Amino acid sequence: MMKIIVALSELQNQFFNLMRIAIFIVMVWIGGLKAFQYEADGIVPFVANSPLMSFFYNNPSEYKDHKNKEGEVVEDNIKWHMENGTYIFSYALGGAIIIIGLLTLFGIFNAKIGLIGGVLTAGMALVTLTFLITTPETWVPDLGSSTHGFPYLSGAGRLVIKDVIMMAGGLLCASDCAKRIISQNK
């Protein structure tokens, strides 16, 4: 048992790199999906209800009347989303997410770049977690069941809560890079 404990302790640096790679994979995948209509439509409730982000949309309060289900193509809704700025915002957000993922990954090779990536990953996750407070769709609605509202997360809420892990991973990567920077400057 002690050999396993020693081996795990000696692999810590590789585990930090594995975390960087994991963050990169998630960020590039999710960021890349922001270029597709169904994903752009899917983030609308989060952005429209966020006091930090709703200004990116032209008519955020009207989103409920123009929601598309995943994979649904309703031309009138798509037209509204084009006029609302939904798709342009989603493309920009996707690009930013991919860049953050790359910065975090590059922490394997450059601690200063990785520090920025780790901090941005944690910051992005923190903003995402605010959706639990601002987005009604993150909680099970009252449709007659006794299990609704807090603490009953909907599918959207379960998606958001996982950003606690992303935030912790970003902070771990940032702290590892900070430690490496301090070590290099001694």
Buried (B, 14 or more C-beta within 10 A) or exposed (E): EEEEEEEEEEEEEEEBBEBBBBBBEBBBEBBBBBEEBEBBBBBBBBBBBBEEBBEBBEBBEEBEEBBBEEEEEBEEBBEBBEEBBBBBBBBEBBBBBBBBBBBBBBBBEBBBBBBBBBBBBBBBBBBBBBBBEBBEBBBBEEEEEEEEEEEEBBEBBEBBBBBEEBBBBBBBBBBBBBEBBEEEEE
